[in-house]
Amino acid sequence: AAEQAPARRVLLKLSGETFGGGSVGLATDVVRRIAQEIGDAVRQGVQVAIVSGGGNFFRGAELSRAGLDRARADYMGMLGTVMNCLALQDFLEQDGVKTRVQTAITMGQVAEPYIPLRAIRHLEKGRVVIFGAGAGMPYFSTDTVSVQRALETHCDEVLMGKNGVDAVYSADPRTNPDAERLEHLTYTDALVRGLNVMDATALSLCRDNDVRMRVFGLEETGNVTRALLGEKIGTLVTT
Ligand code: UDP
């Protein structure tokens, strides 16, 4: 018999801004809609891993400017990401999708610890794996973690869901009418031109390891499913 093509496996990054709908706390209507869109792709055979951001609760850098110790503030930020994971897990399960949450800071009552081989096994079984608590290390971002988790669990692509923009532009399209929409971009371009894609640590990790990434807008209905299925929306970023 002909060999079956390996299933598409992707890592979706959802920022805290998405979970919070732009404010503090959870925009449950948004999370429910995104969960349903993820479910649509999973039912079509895509293996989906997710990294949740946490800026809708705390950002370590902001708390540190307000006087908290940076590392402790970062741990608060990481704990916030776990609440987002649980919310997404709940809506996915309500939609009939099997899920596991794995956290980089162990909290046995709430989630599995991060065990990469086990995460891969879950993905192979069609379970959505949601990674929480960032890297478990202060001074890192969930963008960087997205790239690291995608590499370690052998994802084909990182999908960076964005709010307020539908692609990478040469300048901020919300303030600059001459901003050019980019179909394709290299990591070196993004770093050198200071384009607002991800932080520099995440970009250089991508560049050094030849990661394929798509930056797309989450707000248009159906876009999450489209990105997960591999449609060419937004901006493709490569080495
Ligand atoms: N964070 C961290 N280490 C990590 C990931 C996250 O210290 O590996 C902390 C950091 O304080 C960050 C917060 O968690 O501000 C929330 O994550 P992030 O800002 O990346 O979320 P997003 O911007 O996607 O909402």
Boltz pocket constraint, residues with backbone or C-beta under 6 A from the ligand:
constraints:
  - pocket:
      binder: B
      contacts: [[A, 14], [A, 15], [A, 16], [A, 17], [A, 52], [A, 53], [A, 54], [A, 55], [A, 56], [A, 58], [A, 59], [A, 60], [A, 61], [A, 73], [A, 74], [A, 75], [A, 76], [A, 77], [A, 78], [A, 81], [A, 133], [A, 134], [A, 135], [A, 136], [A, 137], [A, 138], [A, 139], [A, 140], [A, 141], [A, 142], [A, 143], [A, 145]]
      max_distance: 6.0
